[in-house]
């Protein structure tokens, strides 16, 4: 015999809540996007074209660059550095220098040119400069840089490696005045990330 259907109502009781399906759906979408990003990252990591055998390569000296007071002043202003020894010859002489002097990081003007024109342009290296940032920089100064100095530099690739899908190119640049006097050496690690993939 068929049992009678209970007359109990299945209507939602007052105050009861239903699961928020929109939150669940959004979480699933985020998880799927994360998995997709990881897959793209793994693919890009395998596609990285850096030639690790180029560690040890040296490049020819760059074209001469004559430093002026204006160059020094503009660079100091770009750093919002108001130290008068970068602008005022009298203040520089009072501090023991023969003229205004360049700030310690001024030589990046030369090193960045060499990185673009020589290292990044080296097709054998395979570096994607559009995906590159500076991860480390160090300066070793043998003397201050002054107006009238005619500088060039020689770039050298110290190391090339791929670690965790990130490309690392370490470059040293020796700076000379009048092609003979060694005035400074700069060290820089260029970090290349896979195209379209965040570092995190």
MIDOSE-1310 file (N, C-alpha, C; in nm, 2 decimals, decimal comma, always signed):
residues 200
xxxx	+0,09/-0,12/+0,00/+0,00/+0,00/+0,00/+0,09/+0,12/+0,00; +0,05/+0,22/-0,08/+0,13/+0,34/-0,09/+0,11/+0,43/+0,03; +0,22/+0,47/+0,09/+0,21/+0,55/+0,21/+0,17/+0,69/+0,17; +0,09/+0,75/+0,26/+0,04/+0,89/+0,23/+0,16/+0,99/+0,23
xxxx	+0,16/+1,08/+0,15/+0,26/+1,19/+0,15/+0,25/+1,27/+0,27; +0,36/+1,29/+0,34/+0,35/+1,37/+0,46/+0,31/+1,51/+0,42; +0,24/+1,57/+0,51/+0,20/+1,71/+0,48/+0,30/+1,81/+0,53; +0,42/+1,76/+0,58/+0,51/+1,86/+0,63/+0,57/+1,95/+0,52
xxxx	+0,58/+2,08/+0,54/+0,63/+2,17/+0,44/+0,78/+2,17/+0,44; +0,84/+2,18/+0,31/+0,98/+2,18/+0,30/+1,03/+2,33/+0,27; +0,95/+2,42/+0,30/+0,98/+2,56/+0,28/+1,09/+2,60/+0,38; +1,18/+2,69/+0,34/+1,29/+2,74/+0,42/+1,24/+2,79/+0,55
xxxx	+1,30/+2,74/+0,66/+1,26/+2,79/+0,79/+1,31/+2,94/+0,81; +1,23/+3,02/+0,89/+1,27/+3,16/+0,91/+1,41/+3,16/+0,97; +1,50/+3,25/+0,91/+1,63/+3,27/+0,96/+1,74/+3,18/+0,91; +1,69/+3,07/+0,83/+1,79/+2,98/+0,78/+1,86/+3,04/+0,66
xxxx	+1,99/+3,00/+0,63/+2,06/+3,06/+0,52/+2,10/+2,95/+0,42; +2,11/+2,98/+0,30/+2,15/+2,89/+0,19/+2,30/+2,92/+0,15; +2,37/+2,82/+0,11/+2,51/+2,85/+0,07/+2,52/+2,95/-0,04; +2,62/+3,04/-0,03/+2,64/+3,15/-0,13/+2,71/+3,08/-0,25
xxxx	+2,63/+3,04/-0,35/+2,70/+2,98/-0,47/+2,79/+3,07/-0,54; +2,77/+3,20/-0,54/+2,85/+3,29/-0,61/+2,99/+3,29/-0,56; +3,01/+3,28/-0,42/+3,14/+3,27/-0,36/+3,21/+3,15/-0,40; +3,13/+3,03/-0,40/+3,19/+2,91/-0,43/+3,24/+2,91/-0,58
xxxx	+3,16/+2,97/-0,67/+3,20/+2,98/-0,81/+3,32/+3,06/-0,83; +3,32/+3,18/-0,76/+3,44/+3,27/-0,77/+3,57/+3,20/-0,72; +3,56/+3,12/-0,61/+3,67/+3,05/-0,56/+3,72/+2,94/-0,66; +3,63/+2,88/-0,73/+3,67/+2,78/-0,83/+3,74/+2,84/-0,95
xxxx	+3,69/+2,96/-0,98/+3,75/+3,04/-1,10/+3,89/+3,08/-1,06; +3,91/+3,12/-0,94/+4,04/+3,16/-0,89/+4,14/+3,04/-0,89; +4,09/+2,93/-0,84/+4,17/+2,81/-0,84/+4,21/+2,77/-0,98; +4,11/+2,77/-1,08/+4,14/+2,74/-1,21/+4,24/+2,83/-1,28
xxxx	+4,23/+2,96/-1,25/+4,32/+3,06/-1,30/+4,46/+3,04/-1,25; +4,47/+3,00/-1,12/+4,60/+2,98/-1,06/+4,67/+2,85/-1,13; +4,59/+2,75/-1,15/+4,64/+2,63/-1,22/+4,69/+2,66/-1,36; +4,61/+2,74/-1,42/+4,65/+2,78/-1,56/+4,78/+2,86/-1,56
xxxx	+4,79/+2,96/-1,46/+4,91/+3,04/-1,46/+5,03/+2,95/-1,43; +5,02/+2,85/-1,34/+5,13/+2,76/-1,31/+5,17/+2,68/-1,44; +5,07/+2,64/-1,51/+5,10/+2,56/-1,64/+5,17/+2,65/-1,74; +5,13/+2,78/-1,75/+5,20/+2,87/-1,84/+5,34/+2,89/-1,79
xxxx	+5,35/+2,91/-1,66/+5,49/+2,93/-1,61/+5,58/+2,82/-1,64; +5,53/+2,69/-1,62/+5,62/+2,58/-1,65/+5,65/+2,57/-1,80; +5,56/+2,61/-1,88/+5,59/+2,61/-2,02/+5,69/+2,71/-2,06; +5,67/+2,84/-2,01/+5,77/+2,95/-2,04/+5,90/+2,92/-1,98
xxxx	+5,91/+2,85/-1,86/+6,04/+2,82/-1,80/+6,12/+2,72/-1,90; +6,04/+2,63/-1,96/+6,11/+2,54/-2,05/+6,15/+2,61/-2,18; +6,09/+2,72/-2,21/+6,11/+2,79/-2,34/+6,22/+2,89/-2,33; +6,27/+2,92/-2,20/+6,37/+3,03/-2,19/+6,49/+3,00/-2,27
xxxx	+6,54/+3,10/-2,34/+6,64/+3,08/-2,44/+6,78/+3,13/-2,40; +6,80/+3,16/-2,27/+6,93/+3,21/-2,23/+7,04/+3,11/-2,26; +7,15/+3,16/-2,31/+7,27/+3,07/-2,35/+7,37/+3,08/-2,23; +7,36/+2,98/-2,14/+7,45/+2,98/-2,02/+7,60/+2,96/-2,06
xxxx	+7,63/+2,92/-2,18/+7,77/+2,90/-2,22/+7,84/+3,03/-2,24; +7,77/+3,15/-2,24/+7,83/+3,27/-2,28/+7,89/+3,34/-2,15; +7,89/+3,28/-2,04/+7,96/+3,33/-1,92/+8,11/+3,34/-1,96; +8,17/+3,46/-1,94/+8,31/+3,48/-1,97/+8,32/+3,57/-2,09
xxxx	+8,22/+3,60/-2,16/+8,23/+3,68/-2,28/+8,25/+3,83/-2,25; +8,34/+3,89/-2,32/+8,37/+4,03/-2,31/+8,33/+4,11/-2,43; +8,31/+4,24/-2,42/+8,26/+4,32/-2,53/+8,36/+4,44/-2,55; +8,37/+4,49/-2,67/+8,46/+4,60/-2,69/+8,43/+4,73/-2,61
xxxx	+8,53/+4,81/-2,59/+8,50/+4,94/-2,52/+8,39/+5,02/-2,59; +8,31/+5,09/-2,50/+8,20/+5,17/-2,56/+8,26/+5,30/-2,61; +8,18/+5,38/-2,68/+8,22/+5,51/-2,73/+8,25/+5,60/-2,62; +8,34/+5,70/-2,63/+8,38/+5,79/-2,52/+8,26/+5,88/-2,49
xxxx	+8,24/+5,90/-2,36/+8,14/+5,99/-2,30/+8,20/+6,09/-2,21; +8,19/+6,22/-2,26/+8,25/+6,33/-2,18/+8,15/+6,38/-2,08; +8,20/+6,38/-1,95/+8,11/+6,42/-1,84/+8,11/+6,57/-1,83; +8,00/+6,63/-1,81/+7,99/+6,78/-1,79/+7,92/+6,81/-1,65
xxxx	+7,93/+6,93/-1,61/+7,86/+6,97/-1,49/+7,71/+6,96/-1,51; +7,66/+6,98/-1,63/+7,52/+6,97/-1,65/+7,47/+6,83/-1,64; +7,55/+6,74/-1,69/+7,52/+6,59/-1,68/+7,51/+6,56/-1,53; +7,60/+6,60/-1,45/+7,61/+6,57/-1,31/+7,49/+6,63/-1,24
xxxx	+7,46/+6,76/-1,27/+7,35/+6,83/-1,20/+7,21/+6,76/-1,23; +7,19/+6,73/-1,36/+7,06/+6,67/-1,40/+7,04/+6,53/-1,33; +7,15/+6,45/-1,33/+7,14/+6,32/-1,26/+7,11/+6,34/-1,11; +7,17/+6,43/-1,05/+7,15/+6,45/-0,90/+7,00/+6,50/-0,88
xxxx	+6,95/+6,58/-0,97/+6,81/+6,63/-0,96/+6,72/+6,51/-0,98; +6,75/+6,42/-1,07/+6,66/+6,31/-1,09/+6,65/+6,22/-0,97; +6,75/+6,22/-0,88/+6,75/+6,15/-0,76/+6,70/+6,23/-0,64; +6,66/+6,36/-0,67/+6,62/+6,45/-0,56/+6,73/+6,46/-0,46
xxxx	+6,85/+6,46/-0,50/+6,97/+6,47/-0,41/+7,01/+6,62/-0,41; +7,00/+6,69/-0,30/+7,03/+6,83/-0,30/+7,17/+6,86/-0,24; +7,26/+6,76/-0,24/+7,39/+6,78/-0,19/+7,46/+6,88/-0,28; +7,51/+6,99/-0,22/+7,57/+7,10/-0,30/+7,70/+7,06/-0,38
xxxx	+7,77/+6,95/-0,33/+7,89/+6,91/-0,40/+7,87/+6,86/-0,54; +7,74/+6,83/-0,57/+7,70/+6,79/-0,71/+7,66/+6,90/-0,80; +7,66/+7,03/-0,74/+7,61/+7,14/-0,82/+7,70/+7,26/-0,81; +7,76/+7,28/-0,69/+7,84/+7,41/-0,66/+7,99/+7,38/-0,65
xxxx	+8,07/+7,43/-0,75/+8,21/+7,41/-0,74/+8,28/+7,45/-0,61; +8,23/+7,57/-0,56/+8,29/+7,62/-0,43/+8,26/+7,52/-0,32; +8,14/+7,46/-0,31/+8,11/+7,37/-0,21/+8,19/+7,24/-0,22; +8,21/+7,20/-0,35/+8,29/+7,08/-0,38/+8,44/+7,10/-0,33
xxxx	+8,49/+7,22/-0,37/+8,63/+7,25/-0,33/+8,64/+7,26/-0,18; +8,54/+7,31/-0,11/+8,55/+7,32/+0,03/+8,55/+7,18/+0,10; +8,49/+7,09/+0,03/+8,49/+6,95/+0,08/+8,61/+6,87/+0,04; +8,70/+6,94/-0,04/+8,83/+6,87/-0,07/+8,84/+6,82/-0,21
xxxx	+8,74/+6,85/-0,30/+8,75/+6,80/-0,44/+8,79/+6,92/-0,53; +8,84/+6,89/-0,65/+8,88/+6,99/-0,74/+8,77/+7,05/-0,81; +8,65/+6,99/-0,82/+8,54/+7,04/-0,89/+8,42/+6,96/-0,84; +8,30/+7,00/-0,89/+8,18/+6,92/-0,85/+8,21/+6,77/-0,89
xxxx	+8,15/+6,68/-0,83/+8,17/+6,54/-0,86/+8,03/+6,47/-0,88; +8,04/+6,36/-0,96/+7,92/+6,28/-0,99/+7,88/+6,20/-0,86; +7,75/+6,18/-0,85/+7,70/+6,10/-0,74/+7,74/+5,96/-0,76; +7,75/+5,87/-0,66/+7,80/+5,74/-0,67/+7,74/+5,65/-0,78
xxxx	+7,61/+5,67/-0,80/+7,54/+5,59/-0,90/+7,53/+5,65/-1,04; +7,60/+5,76/-1,06/+7,60/+5,83/-1,19/+7,64/+5,74/-1,31; +7,73/+5,65/-1,28/+7,79/+5,57/-1,39/+7,68/+5,47/-1,44; +7,57/+5,46/-1,38/+7,46/+5,38/-1,45/+7,42/+5,43/-1,58
xxxx	+7,45/+5,56/-1,60/+7,42/+5,62/-1,73/+7,50/+5,55/-1,84; +7,62/+5,51/-1,81/+7,70/+5,44/-1,91/+7,67/+5,29/-1,91; +7,65/+5,23/-1,79/+7,63/+5,09/-1,78/+7,50/+5,04/-1,85; +7,40/+5,12/-1,83/+7,27/+5,09/-1,89/+7,28/+5,09/-2,05
xxxx	+7,36/+5,19/-2,10/+7,37/+5,19/-2,24/+7,45/+5,07/-2,29; +7,55/+5,03/-2,22/+7,62/+4,91/-2,26/+7,54/+4,78/-2,25; +7,45/+4,78/-2,15/+7,36/+4,66/-2,13/+7,27/+4,65/-2,25; +7,21/+4,76/-2,29/+7,12/+4,76/-2,40/+7,19/+4,73/-2,54
xxxx	+7,30/+4,81/-2,56/+7,36/+4,81/-2,69/+7,45/+4,69/-2,71; +7,50/+4,63/-2,61/+7,59/+4,52/-2,62/+7,54/+4,38/-2,57; +7,51/+4,38/-2,44/+7,47/+4,25/-2,37/+7,33/+4,21/-2,42; +7,23/+4,30/-2,41/+7,10/+4,26/-2,45/+7,09/+4,24/-2,60
xxxx	+7,17/+4,31/-2,68/+7,16/+4,30/-2,82/+7,24/+4,18/-2,88; +7,31/+4,11/-2,79/+7,38/+3,99/-2,83/+7,29/+3,88/-2,86; +7,26/+3,85/-2,98/+7,16/+3,75/-3,02/+7,20/+3,61/-2,97; +7,33/+3,59/-2,95/+7,38/+3,45/-2,90/+7,34/+3,43/-2,76
xxxx	+7,33/+3,54/-2,68/+7,29/+3,53/-2,54/+7,14/+3,49/-2,53; +7,05/+3,55/-2,61/+6,91/+3,52/-2,60/+6,84/+3,58/-2,49; +6,88/+3,70/-2,44/+6,82/+3,77/-2,33/+6,70/+3,86/-2,39; +6,59/+3,84/-2,33/+6,47/+3,93/-2,36/+6,47/+4,05/-2,27
xxxx	+6,53/+4,16/-2,32/+6,55/+4,28/-2,24/+6,42/+4,34/-2,19; +6,31/+4,32/-2,27/+6,18/+4,37/-2,23/+6,12/+4,31/-2,11; +6,18/+4,19/-2,07/+6,13/+4,12/-1,95/+6,24/+4,12/-1,84; +6,33/+4,22/-1,85/+6,44/+4,22/-1,76/+6,44/+4,34/-1,66
xxxx	+6,47/+4,31/-1,54/+6,49/+4,41/-1,44/+6,62/+4,39/-1,37; +6,67/+4,50/-1,29/+6,79/+4,48/-1,22/+6,76/+4,42/-1,08; +6,83/+4,32/-1,06/+6,81/+4,25/-0,93/+6,92/+4,29/-0,82; +7,03/+4,33/-0,87/+7,14/+4,36/-0,78/+7,24/+4,46/-0,85
xxxx	+7,29/+4,56/-0,78/+7,39/+4,65/-0,84/+7,49/+4,68/-0,73; +7,62/+4,69/-0,77/+7,72/+4,73/-0,67/+7,83/+4,82/-0,75; +7,88/+4,92/-0,68/+7,98/+5,01/-0,74/+8,10/+5,01/-0,66; +8,22/+5,00/-0,72/+8,35/+5,01/-0,66/+8,42/+5,12/-0,73
xxxx	+8,44/+5,23/-0,65/+8,50/+5,36/-0,71/+8,64/+5,37/-0,66; +8,73/+5,39/-0,76/+8,87/+5,41/-0,73/+8,90/+5,56/-0,72; +8,82/+5,65/-0,78/+8,83/+5,79/-0,76/+8,70/+5,85/-0,80; +8,67/+5,98/-0,76/+8,55/+6,05/-0,80/+8,55/+6,08/-0,95
xxxx	+8,43/+6,09/-1,01/+8,42/+6,13/-1,15/+8,38/+6,28/-1,15; +8,46/+6,36/-1,23/+8,45/+6,50/-1,24/+8,41/+6,55/-1,38; +8,36/+6,67/-1,40/+8,34/+6,73/-1,53/+8,47/+6,72/-1,61; +8,46/+6,70/-1,74/+8,58/+6,69/-1,82/+8,64/+6,55/-1,83
xxxx	+8,60/+6,45/-1,75/+8,64/+6,32/-1,76/+8,58/+6,26/-1,89; +8,66/+6,19/-1,97/+8,61/+6,13/-2,09/+8,61/+5,98/-2,06; +8,49/+5,92/-2,04/+8,48/+5,78/-1,99/+8,44/+5,69/-2,10; +8,48/+5,56/-2,09/+8,42/+5,45/-2,16/+8,43/+5,33/-2,07
xxxx	+8,36/+5,23/-2,11/+8,36/+5,11/-2,02/+8,37/+4,98/-2,11; +8,41/+4,88/-2,04/+8,42/+4,75/-2,10/+8,34/+4,65/-2,02; +8,24/+4,60/-2,09/+8,14/+4,50/-2,02/+8,19/+4,36/-2,04; +8,16/+4,28/-1,93/+8,20/+4,14/-1,93/+8,09/+4,06/-1,86
xxxx	+8,05/+3,95/-1,92/+7,95/+3,86/-1,86/+8,02/+3,77/-1,76; +7,99/+3,79/-1,64/+8,05/+3,70/-1,53/+7,98/+3,57/-1,52; +7,85/+3,57/-1,53/+7,78/+3,45/-1,51/+7,64/+3,45/-1,58; +7,60/+3,33/-1,62/+7,46/+3,32/-1,68/+7,40/+3,19/-1,63
xxxx	+7,28/+3,20/-1,57/+7,22/+3,08/-1,52/+7,07/+3,10/-1,53; +7,00/+2,98/-1,52/+6,85/+2,98/-1,51/+6,82/+2,91/-1,38; +6,75/+2,98/-1,29/+6,72/+2,92/-1,16/+6,57/+2,94/-1,13; +6,50/+2,82/-1,12/+6,35/+2,83/-1,09/+6,28/+2,90/-1,20
xxxx	+6,32/+2,89/-1,32/+6,25/+2,95/-1,43/+6,29/+3,10/-1,45; +6,37/+3,15/-1,37/+6,42/+3,29/-1,38/+6,56/+3,30/-1,44; +6,58/+3,38/-1,54/+6,71/+3,40/-1,60/+6,80/+3,50/-1,52; +6,92/+3,47/-1,49/+7,01/+3,56/-1,42/+7,14/+3,58/-1,50
xxxx	+7,16/+3,71/-1,54/+7,29/+3,74/-1,61/+7,36/+3,84/-1,53; +7,48/+3,80/-1,48/+7,56/+3,89/-1,40/+7,67/+3,95/-1,49; +7,68/+4,09/-1,49/+7,77/+4,16/-1,58/+7,85/+4,25/-1,49; +7,98/+4,26/-1,53/+8,07/+4,36/-1,46/+8,11/+4,46/-1,57
xxxx	+8,12/+4,59/-1,53/+8,16/+4,69/-1,63/+8,28/+4,77/-1,57; +8,39/+4,77/-1,63/+8,51/+4,85/-1,58/+8,50/+4,98/-1,66; +8,51/+5,09/-1,58/+8,51/+5,22/-1,64/+8,65/+5,29/-1,64; +8,68/+5,34/-1,76/+8,81/+5,40/-1,77/+8,80/+5,55/-1,81
xxxx	+8,89/+5,63/-1,77/+8,90/+5,77/-1,82/+9,02/+5,78/-1,92; +8,98/+5,84/-2,03/+9,08/+5,85/-2,15/+9,13/+5,71/-2,19; +9,05/+5,61/-2,17/+9,08/+5,47/-2,21/+9,19/+5,40/-2,14; +9,25/+5,47/-2,04/+9,36/+5,41/-1,97/+9,35/+5,41/-1,82
xxxx	+9,29/+5,51/-1,76/+9,29/+5,52/-1,61/+9,16/+5,45/-1,56; +9,18/+5,34/-1,48/+9,06/+5,27/-1,43/+9,01/+5,35/-1,31; +8,88/+5,39/-1,33/+8,82/+5,48/-1,22/+8,71/+5,41/-1,14; +8,65/+5,30/-1,20/+8,54/+5,24/-1,12/+8,51/+5,10/-1,19
xxxx	+8,44/+5,02/-1,11/+8,39/+4,89/-1,16/+8,25/+4,88/-1,11; +8,15/+4,84/-1,20/+8,01/+4,82/-1,16/+7,98/+4,68/-1,18; +7,90/+4,63/-1,09/+7,85/+4,49/-1,10/+7,70/+4,49/-1,10; +7,64/+4,41/-1,19/+7,49/+4,42/-1,20/+7,44/+4,27/-1,23
xxxx	+7,33/+4,23/-1,17/+7,26/+4,11/-1,21/+7,13/+4,15/-1,28; +7,12/+4,11/-1,40/+7,00/+4,13/-1,48/+6,91/+4,01/-1,46; +6,78/+4,03/-1,42/+6,69/+3,93/-1,39/+6,58/+3,92/-1,51; +6,58/+3,81/-1,58/+6,48/+3,80/-1,68/+6,37/+3,70/-1,64
xxxx	+6,24/+3,75/-1,64/+6,13/+3,66/-1,61/+6,07/+3,61/-1,74; +6,00/+3,50/-1,74/+5,93/+3,45/-1,86/+5,83/+3,55/-1,90; +5,81/+3,57/-2,03/+5,71/+3,66/-2,08/+5,57/+3,63/-2,03; +5,50/+3,73/-1,98/+5,36/+3,71/-1,94/+5,34/+3,64/-1,81
xxxx	+5,45/+3,61/-1,74/+5,44/+3,54/-1,61/+5,49/+3,62/-1,50; +5,42/+3,64/-1,39/+5,47/+3,72/-1,28/+5,58/+3,65/-1,21; +5,66/+3,73/-1,14/+5,78/+3,67/-1,07/+5,73/+3,59/-0,94; +5,61/+3,63/-0,89/+5,57/+3,56/-0,77/+5,50/+3,43/-0,80
